[in-house]
């Protein structure tokens, strides 16, 4: 998801990431992230 947003000229600022094991401890890990996505226009140079 993050790579596809960057390809669309978006700036991603990740505020918080939390990795959690499942209750059964079977090796499954869940990730929760809080992120802000900003539009980043393509810069053009004036001649």
N, C-alpha and C positions, 0 to 999 in steps of 0.2 A: 504494500500500500504506500509506504513512504517513498519508495523509488518512483512509482508512477506519478505521485504528486510533484516530485522534484522535476520530472520530465515535462510537466505542464507549467513550469516556471512558478512554482510555489515554494515559499520558504517555510520550513517546519521547525518549530521550537518545541522541544519535548520538556514538559514541566516535571513529570513524575512517572516512573515506571515501577511496577510492582510485579514480581514473579511469585506465584503461589503453587505449592503442591496440591494435588487433589486430596480429598479426605482418606481415600483408600491407599495412598502412597504406591500406586501402580506405575509410577514413572511419568505420568502425565503432568505437564506444567502449564499453568494458565498465566498469561501476561495481560495486565491492565495498564494502559498508558493514558496520560492526560497530555494532549498536545494542542498547540495553536498553529493554524495554517494561515499563512499570509500570501496575498498575491504579490508577485515580484515581476513587474513589467520588464521586458527586454529593453536594455539600454541601447540607444542609437547615438553614434558619435556625429557631431556636427562638423562640417568641413570649413 
